[in-house]
């Protein structure tokens, strides 16, 4: 039996969905994209072109929910399916688009550059607990206009795992698509075995910008999965109650599924988000708050009720350094997401309200993820009978350490952490230098990076990726790209 977390009653889920349908008709959804408005109008929605508002009838949304796939896979660079979106599969990737990195020496935040991003990608590759890469950092040593595609370019040079990414512009999406096609071999091959998924973010409340809407439409038409990231801020850009914020999330995601399916029926799309419960004292968006965890797990249950793949930004902290608060908040969100069965949990390594990435936090979070995955694996009998034969054999002797039964099962029954987690005696800890968790995490980062194996892509493909990226960079005044760090 797999342990599960449920936060909503079936009746409350039904009411949330019903009210989501109602919101799509009144007040409707603002859509600042002409192509999407045309798709909706052609499908039978009432469209006010001047106000750029679509009033979407329930039957159109229901058809879209029926044609959206209930599951799909992401593939690694070797063409193997390694991430499954659907059901109660649970996978983890780091959060995306951090604007700072926590310096390992000074523990101060600073602007990231190419070398920082490459180091992060390599580290993710060496962590078995992480199932996918992300375009985790925004590099400041290239023009802002190519920040999105440059991250993907770097990642494709060093990764094997699939990647969660996203575009900041309509035009750069096409460059990113071209890079992915170059890696996959053809547009058809990319659609058949996608190696990337794009985040697409509606704006609260009930608004699709021209950029994100177009990105979602373009993904749909090329068979590239997209991941809805609805972001209601309870008490600020959404109603303050958790249930009402989830109603808003439901309406925003329903509108996204509808536009996606009208663009291309059967296109893979994920029910996801990055909401928060607004902190009334500080005026901030806490990602480590229990209210945020509750909104995420609630909307996950709604997505599952609609038979859609799910995603959430959880496992993050609002702390500014890797401290006790950081561990508390990251662990709470990670365990809630795993127990809720979120298909892709984004956020490992992230802190300071989703704005900063830390290598050391990432390796600590990997241990939290390992524990969470062990938890949802549940309890199995293993043997039949479970214990009678073994315990009758040993009687009252406490000699289980030497039994073959122990050697056979201990590694499956227990999660064995790395040296980041100290479980030695006080004396043993002192003999190893009496290091803090931060210091042990520093050591772990260095040890893992030493094990990184270079990406299997060919030199010709590297050259092609560089040529595609350089062409985009030259449009914005950059004649040469920064050199790639050595493997």
N, C-alpha and C positions, 0 to 999 in steps of 0.2 A: 504494500500500500504506500502510495506516494503522499507525503504530507503536503497539504494545500492550505492557502489562506483565502478566506472569503470575507468580504467586507460589506457587500450589498445583498439584500434579499432579491429573490426573483421578481417580486412585485415592484420593488424600487427600480430595478433594471428596466422593466417594461415601461414604467412611467417616464424614466429618463429618456428612453428611446422615443417614446410617443411625443414628449415635449420637444425633442430635437427635430422631429418631423415638422411640428407646428412652427418652430422658429424659422424654418426654411421658407415657409409661406408668409409669415408675419413676425418680424419685420423684413424677412428675406436676407440675402447675402450680397454684400457689396463686392463686385468683381471688376477690377480695373484692368481687364484684359479683353480686347475686342474679340479675339478668336474664341475664348471661353464663353462670352456672352452670345456669340452666334451659335455655338454648339448647344447651349441651353435653350435658346429661342427655337432652334430647329427641332429640339426634342419635345417642345410643348410648354416650356416654362414662360411665364410672363416676364418680360425684360423691359425695364425703364432705362433706355440707352443714355438719356441725359444725366440721370442720377447714378448710372452704372450699378443698378441693383437688380438682382434676379430673384424672382419669387418662384420657388421650385416645388411643384406638386409632389406629394408622397409617392405616387406611382412611378415617377421617373427615378426617384432615389431608390426605391425598392428594386427596380430592374438593375440599377447599377450595383447594388449590394449583391444581387444574385450572380452577376457576371464576373465580379471581382474574385480572383482565385483565393481559396481558403488556405493555400499553402504553396510554397515554392522554395527553391534552394539557391544559395550563393556558392560559387565554386572558387577553388584556389587557383593559383597560377599554373598548376599541373592538370587542371581540368577535373579535379575531384570535388564532389559535393561535400562541403564541410560545415555549412551553416544552414539550418532548416528553419524557415519561418512558417509557423503553423502549429496548431494544437498547443501542447504544453511544453514544447521544446524551449530550453533556456540557454542563451548564449550571451557573451559579454564582449564589448569593445570599449576602448577609451572614448571619452567625450571628444567633441570636435570644436575647432575654431577658437581655441584659447588665444588671447592676445598677449599673454605673458607666460614666461616659464620661471619656475622657482630655481634660482641658481643653487647648485649643489654645494658650493663652498660658502657663499655668504648668507644663504637662506633668505635672500631678498629677491623680489620679483624684478624681471628685466625683459626687454623686448627680445623675442626669439629670432634667430637667423637660420640659414640653411643647415648649418652643422647641428643645431639643436633638434631640428625636425628629423634629420637622418638618424641621429642617435635615438630618438624616440621610436622611430619605425623599427630599428634594429632591436631595441629592447622588447617591443611588443612581439616580434618574431620569436624571441627566446622564451617567452612566458607561456607555458602550456595551458594555463588557466584562461587565457584570452583567446577568443575564437576568431576575431576579426581585427583588422586595422581600422584606424580612423584618420581623417585629415585633421590631426589633433591641434596643430599650432599654425598660426598665421605668420609667415616669415616676413620680416621687415627689411630684408636686403634686396627685395625686388619691388617693382612698382605695385602700388595697392590694387591697380586694375587687374593684375594677373595673380593676385594672392590665392584665389581658389584653384585655378588650373596648375599653378606652380606646386602647390602641396600635393596634388595628385601625381604630377610628373615625378616628384621626388619619391613618393611612396612606391610607384610602379617600378622604380629602379632597384628597390631594396626588399620588397615584400614577396611573400608567397601566399599569405592569408588573404581572403577577400577584404574589401574596404568599404566603410561607410563614409560617404563624401557629400559634397553639395556645391552648388554654383552661386556666386555672388552677383552675376550679371546674366543677361540673356545671351549675349554673344560668346562669352567664355564657355558656356555649356557646350557649344559645338566643338570647341577645341578639346574639351575634356572627353567628349564622345569620340572624337577622332583618335585620341590616345588609347582609349579603351578598345576601340576597334583594331588598332594596330597590334595590341597585345593579344586580343582574341583571335585575330586572323581575318575576320569579316564581320559585317553587321549581323548576319544570320547567326554566326557562331557566338557572338556576344549575347544575342537574345536567347539562344538556346542554353548557354552556360554563362550567366552573368557573373562577373567578378566584382561588381560594385553596385551599391544602392545609393540613391541620391535623397538627402533630406529636402523636403519641401514644406515651407512654414507659412500657414495662414497667419494673419495678424489679428489679434483680439481687439474688439469683438466682431466676429463675422465678416472678415474682410480678406479678400485675395488680392495681393498686389500684382501688377503686371509681370514682374520678374518671376516670383515663385509660381504663379499660375502657368506661365509659359514654360518654365523648367519642367513642371509636372506633365504638361501636354507633350512636350518633346520626348521626355522619358517614355511615356506611354506609347508613342508612335514608333519608337525604336526597340520596344520590348525591354527596356532597362527598368528595373524595379525602382519605385519611389517610396519614401517613408514620410508619412504625414507627421509634422511636429507642431501640433496645436499647443498654444502657450497661454491659456487663460491665467490671469493673475488674480486670485481670489481676494476680493476686497478693493481692487484697483481697476483692472480692465475686465473684470468678471464679477459676478455676485459673490458675496463673502462666504456663503455656506458651501460646503464641499459638494453636496448633491447638486446645487444650482450651477457651480463651476463646471461640473461634469456634464450637465445638460448643454452648456455652451460649447464645451469640447466636442460633445457628440454632434451637434449641429455643424460645427466647423469641419469636422472630419467627414461627416456625411456629404457635405458639399464638395469636398475634395475628391472623395471616391466617385461621386457623380460626374464631375468634370473629367476626371481621368478615364472613366469607362466610356463616356461619350466621345472622347478623343480616340480611344482604341479599346474596344470591348475585349475583356480578358487580360488587360494589362495588369501586371502585379503591383499591388499597392498595400502599404502597411498602416494600420491604425495605431498612431503613436503620438508622442508629445513631450513637452518640457514645461509643464505648468508649475506654478508655485503658489503658496499661501502667503500673501503680502504681509510683511512684518510692519505692523502699525507703529511700533516704537521708533524704528530706524529708517523706515521708508525703503526697505530693501526687498530682494526677491530670494528668500532663503531656500536653497535646494536641499538642505539637510534637515528641514523642519518636518515634524511628524505629519502636519497637515499636507505638506507637499507629497509625502509618501502615500497618504490616504487618497489624494486626488488621483495619483498615478495608478494605484492598484484598483481604484474604482473604475476608471475609464478602461483599464485593461479588461475588467469583467464585462463591460459593455461591448468592447471589441470582440471578445470571445463569444458573447451571446449572438453577435451578428456573423459569426463564423469567419472572422478576418484575422490575419497575422497581426501580431502586436509588438510594440516598441515602447520604451520609456527611458527617460534620463533619470537614473537613480544611482545610488552608490557614491554620491558626491558629498563634499563638505563645504561649508562657508568659512572655515578657518583660514587664516592667512599663513600659517606655518603648519608643519606636520606635527600635531600635538594630540592630546587626549580628545579634544573636541573633534578633531579631524577623524580619528578612529571611530569614535562613537557614531557620528553622523554617517560615515561611509558604510560602516557595518550594518546599521539599521536599515538604510535604503537598499543595500545589496540583498539582505535576507528577505526583506518584504517583497522585492521584485522576484526573487527566485521562488518563493512560496506562492506568489500569485501566478507564476508560469508565464512571465513576460518573455516573448521570443528573443528579443534583442535588448539587452540592458546596456545603455551607453552612459559613461561617466567615470570609469576607472581613471585615476590619476588627477581628476579635476578638483579644484578648490576655489575659494573666493568667488562665490556666486557664478560658477561656470566660466570664469574668465582666465584661470591660471592652470597650467599643467605642471606636474612634479614627477620626475623620474622615481624619486624615493617613495612618494605616495603610491605610484603605480605598482611597485613591487610589493608594497604592503597590501594594497587593494587586491592584488592577485592572490594573496593568502586568504583574504576574506572570501573571495570568489570561490577558491578551492573548498573552503569549509561550507559555503552555501550549496555548492554542487553536491557535496557529500550528503548534506542534510536532505535535499530533495530526492536523492537516490533511494532514501527510505531504508526500512529494516526488512531483511530477508531471512528466511529460516536457515538457509545454507545447507543444512543437513536434515535427514529424516531418520529417526526422530531428531529434534533440534539439539537436545543436550543429554537425554537419558543415557545413551550408550557411553558417551565420554565420561560423564560424571559418575556413573556406576563403576567404570573402569578405575578411576582415580580415587573414588571414595572420598575420604576426608583428607587426602593429601593435596596440598596446594602446589602442585608441580606442573601447572599448565604451560609454563614458559618453555619447557622442553618437549612439549607434545607436537607431533606433526600437524595436528589440527590447527594449532596456533600459527605455525609457519605457513600453512596453506591459506589461511583466511585473514591474517592481521592487516595485510596491506590493502585489502579490499574493504574491510570493516572500518579501518581508521583512515583519516586524512592525515598524511605525514607532511607537516609544513617544512619549508626551507629554514635556514639559519636565521632568517628575518625574525622568526618567532622563537623566543628564548624559553626553553622548558627544562633547562638545567638546574642544578642545585645552586644555592647562593654561592658556595665556594667555587663551583664550576663556572658560574657566570663571572666571578671575579678573576679567575685564572685566564679567561678569554678576553680580559681587558675591561670588564664591567661596562660594556658598551650599551648605549641607549638604543631604542628601536630605530631612531633616525640614523645612527651610526651603522647599525647592522644593515639597514636598507641601503646606505651608501656602498657598503661592501658588496652587497648583493647585486647592485646595478653594475659595478665593475666586473664582477665575476660572470654575470650573464652576457654582457657585451663581448667578453673574450670568447664566448662560445658561438657567436653569430656566424651563420653560414651564408655566404653571398647568394643573392638571388640567381636563379637559373636562366634568366633571360640572356639572349645573345647580344653580342656587341653591335650587330646590325640593328637590332630592335632598340637598343640604347640610343644609337645614333638617330634613328627615326623619331623617337620620343623627344630627343633634344631639339631636333629640327622643327617639330610641330610646336614645341614650347617657345623656342627662340623666335619663330615667326610671329607668335602672339605678343611676345615681349617687345619686339621691334616696333610694333604699332604704338607702343606707349613710351618710346624713347630709350629703351635698354638694348644696347648693341650686342652685349654678351651676357650669358647667364653665369651666375656664380659657379665655380668648379664643384663637381661632386666630391664629397669626402671619400677617401679610400675605404674599400671594404676591410 
